[in-house]
């Protein structure tokens, strides 16, 4: 989960941002398990929807991505 270098600062550890699994927590949300072994925190469906909606791609961006994929680049 990182190594503390200075108070309040941590270095990155291998796997700390790589998702290993998502486990359902009832009808409430999911708990993420990360490849570095930590699995604390529950991500509610409402929170995930809010993040998704704030970061969603525009129709124009999706068209550009589709063009890029289909161009063989």
Secondary structure by P-SEA (a helix, b strand, c coil): ccccccccccccccccccccccccccccbbbbbcccccccccccaaaaaaaaaaccccaaaaaaaaaaaaacc
